Each structure stands twice: as structure tokens, then as C-alpha cells.
Amino acid sequence: MCLCASSTQRQWRPKVQNYVEGVVSEFDEMGMLRTFRVSELAVEIVCGLLKAAKQKSQTNYARGRPAVDLKKQVFILLYYMCTQSTAYQIAQIFGV
């Protein structure tokens, strides 16, 4: 018997919505350092560097989910690097 993707349904799991926009945006400098181990200025610098590199290799996809915001991607990477959380836990926190 073939277990194809069409024969199984994904189970819906609740996710935190707007963590970066609602929670992280309210962090003070110590909160940023405590959670992500970097300052807000460092995040902005990394985002600026990545945005410049990303514009050179821009790819548009016609289907699928909308792309995750660049700043959110940076926060996800920093959170992954700073904690011992699993990819599943991080996906739940960041709503991706």
C-alpha cells in the first residue's frame, strides 16, 4: 500500500501569531541581548547586508506560501543559534 501525501492530511497545530511584530518589537536593549544575544542595531546591519545580496539573486515564485519577511528570518536564525530549541519549537514560536 502506498502512503502518498494525498492520502494523509496534515494535522493542524496552533502557532504563535505575530511574535516578531508584537513581542520582539517591544523588547528593550537588554531583552534583545538576553533573547538573541545581539543588539537591534546588529540585526539591522545583518538585514541590510542580506537585503543587498538578496536583491542580486531575486527569485519570484508563482505558487506556494508567501515568503517569510527577511527580518523574521534573521530572528529565527538567531533564536536557533542562541537556544537549544528544536526546529519544531521555533516554528511554533515564530508562526512559520
C-alpha positions as CSV (number, residue, x, y, z in Angstrom):
1,M,0.0,0.0,0.0
2,C,1.3,3.4,-1.0
3,L,1.2,6.2,1.6
4,C,1.0,9.2,-0.6
5,A,0.7,12.8,0.5
6,S,-2.8,12.9,-0.9
7,S,-3.9,10.0,1.3
8,T,-2.9,11.7,4.6
9,Q,-3.9,15.0,6.0
10,R,-1.7,17.3,7.9
11,Q,-2.8,17.8,11.5
12,W,-3.4,21.5,12.3
13,R,-1.3,22.8,15.2
14,P,-1.7,26.2,16.8
15,K,1.2,28.7,16.3
16,V,2.1,31.9,17.9
17,Q,1.0,34.8,15.6
18,N,2.9,38.0,15.2
19,Y,5.7,37.1,17.6
20,V,8.3,39.3,15.9
21,E,5.9,42.2,15.3
22,G,4.1,42.0,18.6
23,V,6.6,40.7,21.2
24,V,10.1,41.2,19.8
25,S,9.3,44.8,18.7
26,E,8.6,45.6,22.4
27,F,12.0,44.3,23.7
28,D,14.3,46.8,25.2
29,E,18.1,46.5,24.6
30,M,18.5,44.1,27.5
31,G,15.6,41.9,26.3
32,M,17.2,41.7,22.8
33,L,20.6,40.8,24.3
34,R,19.1,38.2,26.6
35,T,17.0,36.5,23.9
36,F,19.0,36.9,20.7
37,R,22.5,37.7,22.1
38,V,22.8,40.7,19.8
39,S,21.6,44.3,19.7
40,E,18.8,45.7,17.5
41,L,21.5,47.6,15.6
42,A,23.3,44.4,14.8
43,V,20.1,42.9,13.5
44,E,19.5,45.9,11.3
45,I,23.1,45.7,9.9
46,V,22.7,42.0,9.1
47,C,19.3,42.6,7.4
48,G,20.8,45.4,5.3
49,L,23.7,43.1,4.2
50,L,21.3,40.3,3.4
51,K,18.8,42.6,1.6
52,A,21.6,43.8,-0.7
53,A,22.7,40.2,-1.5
54,K,19.1,39.0,-1.9
55,Q,18.3,41.7,-4.5
56,K,21.0,40.4,-6.7
57,S,19.5,37.0,-6.8
58,Q,15.8,37.7,-6.6
59,T,13.6,34.8,-7.5
60,N,9.8,35.1,-7.8
61,Y,7.7,32.0,-7.1
62,A,4.3,31.8,-8.7
63,R,2.8,29.3,-6.1
64,G,3.2,28.3,-2.5
65,R,3.2,30.3,0.7
66,P,4.3,33.9,0.8
67,A,7.9,34.4,1.7
68,V,8.9,34.9,5.3
69,D,10.0,38.5,6.0
70,L,13.8,38.9,6.0
71,K,13.9,40.4,9.5
72,K,11.8,37.5,10.8
73,Q,14.2,35.1,9.1
74,V,17.2,36.7,10.9
75,F,15.4,36.5,14.2
76,I,14.6,32.8,13.6
77,L,18.3,32.1,12.8
78,L,19.5,34.0,15.9
79,Y,16.9,32.2,18.1
80,Y,18.1,28.9,16.7
81,M,21.7,29.7,17.4
82,C,21.1,31.1,20.9
83,T,18.8,28.4,22.3
84,Q,18.6,24.7,22.4
85,S,15.1,24.7,20.9
86,T,14.2,22.3,18.2
87,A,13.1,23.4,14.7
88,Y,9.5,22.4,15.6
89,Q,9.5,24.6,18.7
90,I,11.0,27.6,16.9
91,A,8.4,27.1,14.1
92,Q,5.6,27.2,16.7
93,I,7.1,30.3,18.4
94,F,7.6,32.3,15.2
95,G,4.4,31.1,13.5
96,V,6.1,29.6,10.4
